Amino acid sequence: MRKMTFALLAGLSVLGLAGCGDRTTLPEAAGTGPDPKLPPPKESFFPTVNISPAWGWPEGVTPTPAAGLAVAAFATGLDHPRWLYGLPNGDVLVAETNAPPSKGPRSFAQIATGIVLNIVGAGVESPNRITLLRDADRDGIAETKSVFLEGLNSPFGMVLIGHDLYVADTDALLRFPYEDGDTKIDAPGVKVTDLPAGPINLHWTKNVIASPDGSKLFVTVGSNSNVGERGFDDEKDRAAILEVDPKSCAKRIYASGLRNPNGLAFEPQSGALWTTVNERDMLGSDLVPDYMTRVEEGGFYGWPYSYFGQHLDPRIKPQRPELVAKAIVPDYALGAHTASLGLAFYQGDLLPAHYHGGAFVGQHGSWNRSPKSGYKVIFVPFADGKPAGAPEDVLTGFIGPFGLARGRPVGVAVDRTGGVLVADDVGNVVWRVAPAAARVSAKVVPEAVARLPLAALPELKSAPCVGPSA
């Protein structure tokens, strides 16, 4: 891996991109919260390049937890783990996955971007499988690691409704039969609906979540460009969250103008659907902040015409003033270019009470900001269903000496004992965050099932729609 990394670094130097671009004039914190600072945009032909080559974790080294917390490896030896999902019995599914090969013609900028992504650890071949991790004795370490589903196509999101496990591949939403305790699924998947993909498929990740009553599925689909520079024929049903009926397979756009939504979670007090969104590039190191926000049915969030409400993107011509006038201001900025992906609201009782009800966010980290941003897991406190304070660092130390990336956090989830799990796709580890002195009295009771990320109870089983085999 290290030889490949330095070969790619050499290739990047040949292209003359290393170190190009502007530097931020604001601290990372200025781009966070409900009212971030938004300086004038700085247009550029190519984004700022400030890479952290993927290196991995030296033996004995772990991320650095916040005061009062501890971190340990829940599972190691994985292959590009990106997303996590907890099953009702406590088993944890991890999607080992990456982008599918690009088959369409690419511009010089896209080729250069591909080289950068290889260097930062995002260019490996997709394993195309879901692995099951089982911690039967609940000691915070998975004793069992086994292949649960394979032969998929860049899988990402997963959700269970009764005995139906839904998996969001990059090009389709699939349904598989599941029985409690299963360690492997051999049955072929049934296609519920196609999802936007195509030969370019820039933002390939597709996440999925079920409504609390199991009657609807919500699927994230990122844009196929930075700001529609290839035209909008390839943007159909993209930059959006889709609503899918698992019974009829019908789908519709639930919310739009979201450049690249990833995390999905229901805020426990209000019941509102929230998402994390990666915003656009090439407007400078200080723009545009990624964000988390409530998702309003029928809401429009600006992409590509404007950002953070009605702030116009000067590159888009012609503009759509009637749409921009409706653009919803996101609830909470998460910092420019932080690549905020994972999202999980905490309802466990293992961590200190301060964390109850707030949101954990996995920030994959920038490659196009100087200085770097993200590369950590943060916590956003909530009160009365809304963010209620500055973001707090929970897990740091993902950047090592010489700017090398030891790891990059992606998906976050809460296990059945209340520990916070973090998928690290460069370190090939799933980390577990717990109190520095774990409380042995932490509850592990049947109601914990409802706390797992969107695991619907058996009585919510939907009548499957009829679709062609995947």
Secondary structure, DSSP 8 states (H G I E B T S, - for coil): -HHHHHHHHHHHHHHT-TT-S---SS-GGGGEESS---------SS-------B----TT---EE-TTEEEEEEE-S-SSEEEEEE-TTS-EEEEE-------S---HHHHHHHHHHHHTT--S----EEEEEE-TT-SSS-SEEEEEEES-SS---EEEETTEEEEE-SSEEEEEE--TT-S---S--EEEEE---TTT-SS----EEE-TTSS-EEEEE--SSSSSTT-SGGGTT-SEEEEE-TTT--EEEEEE--SEEEEEEE-TTT--EEEEEE---SS-TT--EEEEEE--TT-B--TTTEETTTEE-TT-SS--HHHHTT----SEEEEET--EEEEEE---SSS-GGGTT-EEEEE---SSSSS----EEEEE-EETTEE-S--EEEEE--B-GGG-BS--EEEEEE-TTS-EEEEETTTTEEEEEEETT--TT----GGGGGGSTT---GGG--------B-
